[in-house]
Amino acid sequence: MSSQRSRRGEHGARWRSTTLHTLLAGIFVVAIQCTHGPAEGFLYDAVQYWGAPLALLTDGNVTEVGVLGIRGALTTLVYLVPAMLTTILGPWSAVWTVLAWNSLLAAVLLVVLLPRIAEHIVPGRWIPRVWTSAILGGVALSGFARFPLLDVWSAAFALAGLYALLAGRRWWFIAAGGLALAVAVNLRPSYLVPVSIAALVLLIARPRCTAWAAPGVLLGAAPQVLFNVAAFGQLSASPVDTPFLLRVQAAQAAFAVRYDTVAFTDRHPQQWYCDPGYAALLVGDPAPTGPMEVVGSALSHLPQSLWFLSQKASASLHWSFSTPYEPGPEAGVSPMTFLVVAIAAFGLVGIVWRVSTNWSVRAARFNALALLGFWFGALGTLVFSTPETRFALPLVLIGLIGLLVLPPAAPLHAATRRSAVIAAGAGIALTAALLFIGEAGLDHPMPPGPLPDASACAASSPLIQLSPA
């Protein structure tokens, strides 16, 4: 009896300690999100994401304000709570309610969800993981909290859904995971590919359990179908103007390295970066009208396209302290760049390392494989679209999970020590490569404003002479 009481006492003390550290880490994340202060205002996409819930509360034209022809119907609901508070407190409070709402999301994502996912790959070390995620993730995401954007929300729903699929035992919990995945895709349609790859891996690992996600997926897709029928008279599971959005995304995707929105300045907000040498190869090619045509363009210009795609992926990780918006090219490399690149690089190494070393634990191996599949799916959608820095958020969050599972368990055996040294060396090498390639991708900023076609990019280099039309 005394030994049982002692074990219960130790368990209770451990639970109180982990709870306290989780709570303190969450408070730390909220504080970090607030260091930038509230936004100067809401611009561009943020205006639409914020205006839609306000229109819903004030009987406005939600479809028009939220541009729901190209955006998921559920985007209207993400900021409904802060919008309600703003209607009560007054317009002045909008920037504060959005900051508080997004800060709470960041805390839950970083100190609850990500460490729990890591726990299902390598158990233990909860407190160090919580603080690692809170410190590194809190700094990396701090710029997002000021604006009513959907990047962090869609990523959080996607990772919550994956967690339910890899950790769930009860049917209703797994079905809720399917619902979360459907919501993530509705908020950010580009998540369809990474979510599908990860779900397929988990379906192979746990077919009976994962199958329970299907009812949740159907439930999550139903609002968009009903909205399309009611608002546009069309039966579709995606926004009715999705083909138009795909054409817009594909227009410069075959030759542009990165696109930035430069906010709160007197200059034109559009900032493009491209590779003039590679763009010269595409002059005369028909402009892509969809993602598969972008893929076809890259395949038809091998091997040069491999360097170009590497530039796109690396440059998307060159964040600044103002991400999700970016300063102009004259700002140079920010310390945030080194942090984000290192998280992505070492995290990828951590996931790959766990896939290669967790062969004795089937569930942990497939969980790591699912995250790796999500990572590669996100990478594919990134390099075959027109990327902004914020589009690399899935790579950063999966990288953060990889960091949480990277440290080997003690004591270290000789084989483990060797593999840990190799992993550390791989992380350093990948970090250096991403920094170098990303800088090369940003070496050719275009003048502020639109970038019409490949010939405009190619003509920007004095070393390249285009033949007359």
C-alpha positions, 0 to 999 in steps of 0.5 A: 500500500505504501509503495502504491501511495508513493507511486501515486504521489510521484505521478501526481508530482510529475503531472503538476510539474508538466502542467506548470511548465506547459502553462508557463511556456504557453504564457511565454508564447503569448508574450512573444507574440505580443512583442511586435505590438498590434498591426498598423492596419489590415491590408490585402488578403487580411482585409477580406479575412477580417471583413467576412466575419464582420459582414456576417455579424452586420448582415453585410454581403459576406460572399462579396466581402470575403471573396468567397468565389475563390476562398473556402466558406469556412474562412468566414468563421475563423475570426468570428470571435474577435469580430464579435468582440470588436462589434461590442468594444468598437473598431479601435479594438480590432487590432488587439482582439486579432492579436490576442486570438492569434496569440492564444492559437500560437500557444496551443499549437506550440506547447500542446499540439506539436509536443504531443505529436513528437511524443508519438514518435519518441516518448519522453522529455516533455518539459524540454520539448515544450520549452524548445517549441515555445522558444523557437516556435514562438519567435518564428511565428511572432510576426503572424499574430498581428494579422487576420491571416489563415496560414497558422490556422490552416496549419494548426487544423492540418496538424491537429487532424494528423495528430488525431489520426496517429494517436486516436483509439476511439472512433469519434476522436479519429472522425474529429481528426478527419473533420479537422483535415477537411477544415484545413483544406477548406482554409488552404486548398494547397494542403490537399496534397500534403494531407492526402499523402500523410493520411495515406501513410497512416491508412496503410499503418492503421487501416481500420482506425484511420478509416473512421476519418472519412465521416469527419472529412465528409462533414467538413466538406459539406459546408462548402458544398451547401454554400456553393449551391445556395450562393452560386447554384453550383454543386462543388466541393471547392470554391467555384472560382478555383480554376481562376485562382489556379491560373493566377497562381500558375501564371508566374510559377514556372519562372518566378523564384518568390513573391513578396508583399511589402506592406506599410511603405510608400512603394508598390507592394508587389516585389518579385524575385526571378532567375533571369538565366532560367527565365530566358529558357522559357521565353516563347513557351506557353504560359502555364494555366495550372499546377500540372502545366508548371510541373510539365514546364519544369520537366521539359527544362531539366536539369536547369529546373532543378537549380531553379526549384531549389532556389524557390524552396530555399528562398521561401525559408528566408523569413524576416521579423516582419513575415508574413509581409516582407521588407524590400530587397535592400533589407538584407538577411535577417537573424530570423532567416538563420533561425527559420532555415536552421529549424527547417534543416535540422528538423527535416534531418530529425524526421528522416533520422527517426524514420531510419532508426525507429524500425523496432517500433512500427507505430513510431516509424509510420508516424514519422513517415506520415510527417515526412510525407506531409513535408514533401507534399508541402514542398511540392505545392510550394515549388510548383506555385508562386511562393511567398515566405508564409507559404513555407510555414508547413515546412517550418512547423514539421521542422520544429517537430523534427527538432523535438524528436532529434535528440537521442535518448540517454545513455548513448551507445556507440552506434547511436553516437555515430548516427547522432554525429552524422545527423548533426553534420547533415543538419549543419550542411543542409542549413548552409546549403539552404542559406546559400541557395536561398541567397542565390534565388534572391539575387535578382529582385525585380523593380516593384510592381507586377511581373508580366511574363518570363521575357520581362524577367530575362530582360532584367539581366544585362548579361542576357540578350533576347532575340528580336520577336 
